[in-house]
């Protein structure tokens, strides 16, 4: 008498791929020197290519989850939401200590935009927001549109499902008295993601996560001033492209 049981194997990759961009580390050699205004751990995060969630989880030695705030289709004529140098009090810093050699051969801006998504997620650890990411996702490939609209593929699953390693391009980094951030883009043929990630200062100070009196989470509250930046903030931005 056979003890074999009927086992149903579901090979639909979309059901096992997390709905975030995940580890998408590209195999490439990069030479860089970033400003001394950022600590070593901050520089690691600024140059992380798809493995930021894992880095933060390793630092805190705790689970880091992705909370999707919004993920909606927008008018393809909408300007990118990833904005830098938008306020007159922001100044761009030129530094001889910056050396970021990078190439971007995957951007195909000559193709028409077929679909565009406005996406925002928070990285959460122990109930606290440790990173906010706003993305402008542009689709220029009909096959990818088909996957999203008819096959139900999530935006955050694209790179893994397509088994493509995107090129990584770091555009700006910056900080104020309250926050630090980076603007970067990920590209494969037919898909480009422009992403701005914002972090609270003192994130890597021991005890930050367990400090109930920590008010740095206010940096993510939505108001008329982008990222809660006041006119008297010391704002520094470095252009890396």
Order of alpha helices (4+ residues) and beta strands (2+ residues): beta-alpha-alpha-beta-beta-beta-beta-beta-alpha-alpha-beta-beta-beta-beta
